[in-house]
Amino acid sequence: MIAAFFSCDAAYNGVFYTGVKTTGIFCLPSCPARKPKPENVTFFARAKDALFSGFRPCKRCKPLAQPGSHPEWIVPLLDAVDEDPLKRWRDEELRVLGLTPERVRRWFRKELGMTFHAYSRARRLGGAIGQIRNGDSVAGAAYEAGFESLSGFNEALRQATGLSPRQAAATRSVTLTRIPTPLGPMIAGATDEKVCLLEFADRRMLPTQIRRLHQRLNCLFVPGTSTVLDRLRSELGEYFDRERRVFSAELETPGTPFQQSVWNALREIPYGSTISYGELADRLGNPDAVRAVARANGDNRIAILIPCHRVVGKDGRLTGYGGGLWRKRRLIDLETGVLPLDTVLIETEEYDHEPDGVVDPVR
């Protein structure tokens, strides 16, 4: 915990909280504030434990905020972009909202890996593609999206997608959005009708999953929101509040027939239950395919809805989860009702533990 705190390791946000005795403030492990001496640091499993011990929350890292939630100052801008995705934003308009372009740019680079203007341009391109797909002319869609010339629109689209407007309009789109949860932000993706991606944003394999999805669906990825994603956001909130056990979203899970069979079997594991990799292989009628089952489990790109977290070692111990074993522990505890969601158990077993004699290579 000392090492995580002094290296500002965001992977431990939600696992523990750090109290600084000399200031009376408690922080997230990732807090960028100046670090105290190690002897002045104490740790808490829960935020409320730090509060009841007399520590007050840090104003910089805001440990009481939901992990991955948006700060209040950026919300009006995000809402304005959602209301008018085709609007072309200028720095002067940001200042009218009381925002400095530099601060907005830093936040978007940190949280989304792009500047605000790049994000806004991607939203406008996505909206224009949708208009062309619905029958509007290329020129009309380009000008309505705020591009000053048709050539400028064509060039921006080629740089972003490698496609012409007509090619892009004929290609499926997957809308991507960021959903805050008590266990950290998740990246969700959906076609017009189905969810095809739901992963924790800090999962190392996320870029690989997005690349594979692109190859399987031959799709374009555009930032934004949709009815499908709004419903998913709402149902995830209900799930974490223990008000929902079954999700209504239709899923699109391109993969091999064997992967499909594993993912379908995962969806049949009841809420609040766990099984081993060996049991899962038995259910598929192939008890010798434990390693292949583990690999397909790790290739699952729709976390929680396809509950790969419900698969454990033969001896009941946790093993293999791309979002981190601490999240797997929290999800199982959430579903079994063993602990309140704000209680954290720190997993002490090694991450490469091999129940059933199998290493889950990914998850």
C-alpha positions as semicolon CSV with decimal commas, in nm:
position;residue;x (nm);y (nm);z (nm)
1;M;0,000;0,000;0,000
2;I;0,290;0,233;0,072
3;A;0,435;0,159;-0,272
4;A;0,098;0,215;-0,442
5;F;0,039;0,545;-0,262
6;F;0,384;0,689;-0,332
7;S;0,365;0,589;-0,699
8;C;0,009;0,730;-0,736
9;D;-0,113;0,394;-0,865
10;A;-0,475;0,441;-0,973
11;A;-0,523;0,063;-0,994
12;Y;-0,564;0,063;-0,615
13;N;-0,837;0,329;-0,604
14;G;-1,125;0,168;-0,416
15;V;-0,901;-0,098;-0,258
16;F;-0,790;0,127;0,029
17;Y;-0,778;0,490;0,142
18;T;-0,477;0,676;0,278
19;G;-0,489;0,905;0,582
20;V;-0,220;1,166;0,641
21;K;-0,177;1,220;1,013
22;T;-0,006;1,559;0,986
23;T;-0,287;1,719;0,783
24;G;-0,590;1,515;0,893
25;I;-0,680;1,451;0,528
26;F;-0,752;1,118;0,359
27;C;-0,694;1,049;-0,010
28;L;-0,716;0,798;-0,290
29;P;-0,395;0,607;-0,365
30;S;-0,369;0,798;-0,695
31;C;-0,381;1,144;-0,533
32;P;-0,121;1,367;-0,705
33;A;-0,073;1,591;-0,400
34;R;0,269;1,618;-0,237
35;K;0,346;1,300;-0,045
36;P;0,407;1,300;0,333
37;K;0,671;1,097;0,514
38;P;0,578;0,726;0,532
39;E;0,559;0,732;0,912
40;N;0,279;0,991;0,886
41;V;0,061;0,766;0,668
42;T;-0,216;0,534;0,785
43;F;-0,458;0,320;0,584
44;F;-0,831;0,250;0,585
45;A;-1,037;-0,014;0,408
46;R;-1,338;0,216;0,376
47;A;-1,391;0,587;0,332
48;K;-1,630;0,597;0,626
49;D;-1,361;0,447;0,852
50;A;-1,138;0,742;0,766
51;L;-1,423;0,985;0,833
52;F;-1,505;0,827;1,171
53;S;-1,136;0,847;1,261
54;G;-1,144;1,223;1,221
55;F;-0,996;1,259;0,873
56;R;-1,157;1,487;0,615
57;P;-1,168;1,413;0,241
58;C;-0,900;1,559;0,014
59;K;-1,030;1,841;-0,206
60;R;-0,791;1,745;-0,483
61;C;-0,860;1,374;-0,540
62;K;-1,214;1,377;-0,389
63;P;-1,215;1,026;-0,236
64;L;-1,591;1,038;-0,165
65;A;-1,681;1,081;-0,531
66;Q;-1,786;0,776;-0,725
67;P;-1,477;0,635;-0,899
68;G;-1,461;0,764;-1,254
69;S;-1,740;1,018;-1,204
70;H;-1,714;1,352;-1,377
71;P;-1,622;1,662;-1,174
72;E;-1,904;1,911;-1,140
73;W;-1,732;2,180;-1,345
74;I;-1,715;1,967;-1,663
75;V;-2,075;1,835;-1,649
76;P;-2,243;2,140;-1,815
77;L;-2,004;2,112;-2,110
78;L;-2,062;1,737;-2,150
79;D;-2,438;1,793;-2,132
80;A;-2,414;2,067;-2,395
81;V;-2,219;1,838;-2,629
82;D;-2,478;1,562;-2,581
83;E;-2,761;1,805;-2,659
84;D;-2,595;1,925;-2,979
85;P;-2,327;1,677;-3,097
86;L;-2,292;1,861;-3,429
87;K;-2,199;2,194;-3,271
88;R;-1,852;2,325;-3,351
89;W;-1,707;2,459;-3,026
90;R;-1,472;2,755;-3,006
91;D;-1,257;2,865;-2,715
92;E;-1,470;3,178;-2,670
93;E;-1,779;2,962;-2,613
94;L;-1,596;2,763;-2,345
95;R;-1,513;3,087;-2,165
96;V;-1,882;3,186;-2,176
97;L;-1,947;2,869;-1,970
98;G;-1,684;2,984;-1,721
99;L;-1,428;2,730;-1,843
100;T;-1,072;2,788;-1,953
101;P;-0,974;2,604;-2,273
102;E;-0,650;2,490;-2,109
103;R;-0,828;2,324;-1,817
104;V;-1,078;2,155;-2,048
105;R;-0,797;2,031;-2,272
106;R;-0,604;1,884;-1,976
107;W;-0,911;1,702;-1,843
108;F;-0,999;1,548;-2,180
109;R;-0,639;1,439;-2,239
110;K;-0,622;1,276;-1,897
111;E;-0,966;1,111;-1,899
112;L;-1,026;1,031;-2,267
113;G;-0,680;1,047;-2,423
114;M;-0,769;1,330;-2,663
115;T;-0,827;1,704;-2,658
116;F;-1,177;1,844;-2,625
117;H;-1,168;1,970;-2,982
118;A;-1,067;1,623;-3,104
119;Y;-1,354;1,472;-2,902
120;S;-1,598;1,730;-3,036
121;R;-1,479;1,670;-3,392
122;A;-1,525;1,293;-3,346
123;R;-1,880;1,352;-3,223
124;R;-1,952;1,574;-3,524
125;L;-1,808;1,317;-3,764
126;G;-2,019;1,045;-3,606
127;G;-2,331;1,258;-3,634
128;A;-2,256;1,341;-3,997
129;I;-2,208;0,973;-4,081
130;G;-2,547;0,903;-3,925
131;Q;-2,709;1,175;-4,135
132;I;-2,557;1,040;-4,457
133;R;-2,669;0,691;-4,362
134;N;-3,023;0,826;-4,319
135;G;-3,025;0,970;-4,670
136;D;-2,885;1,324;-4,634
137;S;-2,635;1,447;-4,889
138;V;-2,266;1,437;-4,801
139;A;-2,234;1,812;-4,854
140;G;-2,537;1,890;-4,638
141;A;-2,419;1,667;-4,353
142;A;-2,069;1,814;-4,371
143;Y;-2,183;2,176;-4,351
144;E;-2,438;2,106;-4,077
145;A;-2,162;1,939;-3,876
146;G;-1,967;2,263;-3,884
147;F;-1,711;2,185;-4,153
148;E;-1,636;2,484;-4,371
149;S;-1,574;2,281;-4,686
150;L;-1,657;1,942;-4,827
151;S;-1,288;1,871;-4,883
152;G;-1,216;1,952;-4,517
153;F;-1,487;1,710;-4,408
154;N;-1,358;1,437;-4,640
155;E;-1,003;1,479;-4,513
156;A;-1,110;1,478;-4,146
157;L;-1,312;1,163;-4,203
158;R;-1,025;0,988;-4,384
159;Q;-0,782;1,077;-4,106
160;A;-1,021;0,945;-3,841
161;T;-1,146;0,632;-4,018
162;G;-0,948;0,578;-4,338
163;L;-1,279;0,578;-4,528
164;S;-1,465;0,802;-4,767
165;P;-1,804;0,943;-4,659
166;R;-1,992;0,682;-4,861
167;Q;-1,776;0,399;-4,729
168;A;-1,821;0,522;-4,372
169;A;-2,198;0,548;-4,418
170;A;-2,206;0,188;-4,536
171;T;-2,004;0,068;-4,235
172;R;-2,160;-0,027;-3,902
173;S;-2,101;0,210;-3,613
174;V;-2,031;0,121;-3,252
175;T;-2,094;0,405;-3,009
176;L;-1,856;0,420;-2,715
177;T;-1,922;0,588;-2,382
178;R;-1,771;0,597;-2,034
179;I;-1,986;0,477;-1,742
180;P;-1,878;0,553;-1,383
181;T;-1,934;0,269;-1,133
182;P;-1,843;0,214;-0,766
183;L;-1,557;-0,006;-0,889
184;G;-1,417;0,246;-1,134
185;P;-1,512;0,371;-1,481
186;M;-1,613;0,127;-1,752
187;I;-1,604;0,164;-2,129
188;A;-1,926;0,054;-2,295
189;G;-1,993;0,005;-2,664
190;A;-2,315;-0,065;-2,852
191;T;-2,448;-0,094;-3,203
192;D;-2,789;0,053;-3,279
193;E;-2,957;-0,234;-3,094
194;K;-2,708;-0,439;-2,894
195;V;-2,429;-0,406;-2,636
196;C;-2,101;-0,542;-2,770
197;L;-1,845;-0,410;-2,518
198;L;-1,828;-0,347;-2,143
199;E;-1,485;-0,341;-1,982
200;F;-1,317;-0,161;-1,694
201;A;-1,131;0,136;-1,838
202;D;-0,799;0,040;-1,679
203;R;-0,797;-0,315;-1,812
204;R;-0,471;-0,364;-1,998
205;M;-0,638;-0,576;-2,266
206;L;-0,901;-0,312;-2,353
207;P;-0,719;-0,188;-2,669
208;T;-0,684;-0,549;-2,785
209;Q;-1,054;-0,613;-2,724
210;I;-1,151;-0,303;-2,924
211;R;-0,920;-0,407;-3,209
212;R;-1,069;-0,758;-3,213
213;L;-1,421;-0,617;-3,210
214;H;-1,332;-0,395;-3,505
215;Q;-1,204;-0,698;-3,695
216;R;-1,509;-0,909;-3,611
217;L;-1,774;-0,645;-3,685
218;N;-1,587;-0,438;-3,947
219;C;-1,716;-0,133;-3,763
220;L;-1,636;0,229;-3,688
221;F;-1,607;0,349;-3,326
222;V;-1,757;0,687;-3,244
223;P;-1,790;0,858;-2,905
224;G;-2,138;0,944;-2,788
225;T;-2,445;0,795;-2,629
226;S;-2,756;0,610;-2,737
227;T;-3,079;0,462;-2,605
228;V;-2,906;0,125;-2,562
229;L;-2,616;0,277;-2,365
230;D;-2,845;0,497;-2,154
231;R;-3,045;0,188;-2,053
232;L;-2,724;-0,002;-1,977
233;R;-2,600;0,285;-1,759
234;S;-2,927;0,282;-1,565
235;E;-2,931;-0,097;-1,520
236;L;-2,568;-0,103;-1,404
237;G;-2,661;0,152;-1,138
238;E;-2,945;-0,074;-1,025
239;Y;-2,710;-0,374;-1,023
240;F;-2,460;-0,202;-0,795
241;D;-2,749;-0,092;-0,570
242;R;-2,856;-0,459;-0,546
243;E;-3,184;-0,377;-0,720
244;R;-3,119;-0,577;-1,038
245;R;-3,002;-0,934;-1,098
246;V;-3,080;-0,973;-1,469
247;F;-2,999;-0,727;-1,747
248;S;-3,239;-0,657;-2,032
249;A;-2,980;-0,558;-2,292
250;E;-2,942;-0,769;-2,602
251;L;-2,579;-0,867;-2,660
252;E;-2,369;-0,897;-2,972
253;T;-2,077;-1,133;-2,905
254;P;-1,888;-1,215;-3,224
255;G;-1,649;-1,505;-3,170
256;T;-1,581;-1,866;-3,252
257;P;-1,852;-2,127;-3,192
258;F;-1,658;-2,254;-2,888
259;Q;-1,626;-1,904;-2,742
260;Q;-1,996;-1,852;-2,799
261;S;-2,078;-2,173;-2,612
262;V;-1,861;-2,067;-2,315
263;W;-2,012;-1,718;-2,301
264;N;-2,364;-1,860;-2,318
265;A;-2,280;-2,099;-2,034
266;L;-2,146;-1,810;-1,827
267;R;-2,480;-1,632;-1,861
268;E;-2,653;-1,936;-1,715
269;I;-2,460;-1,918;-1,385
270;P;-2,717;-1,787;-1,134
271;Y;-2,667;-1,453;-0,961
272;G;-2,487;-1,507;-0,632
273;S;-2,337;-1,842;-0,738
274;T;-1,989;-1,947;-0,845
275;I;-1,851;-2,250;-1,029
276;S;-1,502;-2,370;-1,119
277;Y;-1,343;-2,383;-1,461
278;G;-1,368;-2,762;-1,446
279;E;-1,741;-2,749;-1,370
280;L;-1,789;-2,508;-1,659
281;A;-1,608;-2,749;-1,894
282;D;-1,828;-3,035;-1,766
283;R;-2,142;-2,835;-1,838
284;L;-2,023;-2,793;-2,195
285;G;-1,982;-3,170;-2,222
286;N;-1,606;-3,143;-2,268
287;P;-1,432;-3,202;-1,931
288;D;-1,087;-3,205;-2,094
289;A;-1,128;-2,850;-2,230
290;V;-1,054;-2,669;-1,903
291;R;-0,770;-2,466;-2,048
292;A;-0,972;-2,370;-2,356
293;V;-1,264;-2,271;-2,131
294;A;-1,031;-2,048;-1,927
295;R;-0,903;-1,884;-2,243
296;A;-1,255;-1,818;-2,374
297;N;-1,346;-1,683;-2,031
298;G;-1,059;-1,438;-2,060
299;D;-1,166;-1,335;-2,410
300;N;-1,507;-1,223;-2,284
301;R;-1,543;-0,855;-2,372
302;I;-1,873;-0,787;-2,189
303;A;-1,799;-0,790;-1,817
304;I;-2,077;-0,832;-1,555
305;L;-2,349;-0,897;-1,815
306;I;-2,157;-1,208;-1,917
307;P;-2,052;-1,290;-1,558
308;C;-1,704;-1,437;-1,598
309;H;-1,637;-1,314;-1,242
310;R;-1,850;-1,607;-1,117
311;V;-1,585;-1,860;-1,222
312;V;-1,337;-1,949;-0,945
313;G;-1,072;-2,209;-0,874
314;K;-1,159;-2,568;-0,787
315;D;-1,072;-2,492;-0,423
316;G;-1,292;-2,182;-0,422
317;R;-1,009;-1,933;-0,433
318;L;-1,012;-1,642;-0,674
319;T;-0,801;-1,655;-0,986
320;G;-0,770;-1,468;-1,311
321;Y;-0,973;-1,151;-1,368
322;G;-0,871;-0,880;-1,613
323;G;-1,028;-0,606;-1,401
324;G;-0,822;-0,713;-1,098
325;L;-0,891;-0,973;-0,832
326;W;-1,010;-0,706;-0,590
327;R;-1,294;-0,624;-0,831
328;K;-1,378;-0,992;-0,869
329;R;-1,398;-1,020;-0,489
330;R;-1,620;-0,713;-0,468
331;L;-1,857;-0,836;-0,741
332;I;-1,896;-1,176;-0,578
333;D;-1,952;-1,016;-0,236
334;L;-2,204;-0,776;-0,390
335;E;-2,406;-1,063;-0,537
336;T;-2,387;-1,290;-0,235
337;G;-2,464;-1,009;0,008
338;V;-2,167;-1,107;0,225
339;L;-2,047;-0,750;0,264
340;P;-2,174;-0,399;0,190
341;L;-2,035;-0,263;-0,135
342;D;-1,821;-0,007;0,049
343;T;-1,635;-0,282;0,237
344;V;-1,305;-0,388;0,085
345;L;-1,122;-0,716;0,130
346;I;-0,761;-0,703;0,020
347;E;-0,678;-1,022;-0,167
348;T;-0,353;-1,172;-0,045
349;E;-0,325;-1,467;-0,281
350;E;-0,090;-1,441;-0,576
351;Y;-0,257;-1,337;-0,901
352;D;-0,114;-1,633;-1,091
353;H;-0,260;-1,899;-0,860
354;E;-0,344;-2,205;-1,068
355;P;-0,660;-2,387;-0,952
356;D;-0,753;-2,689;-1,158
357;G;-0,393;-2,686;-1,282
358;V;-0,476;-2,408;-1,527
359;V;-0,348;-2,056;-1,569
360;D;-0,618;-1,824;-1,696
361;P;-0,397;-1,629;-1,938
362;V;-0,600;-1,311;-1,949
363;R;-0,880;-1,271;-1,701
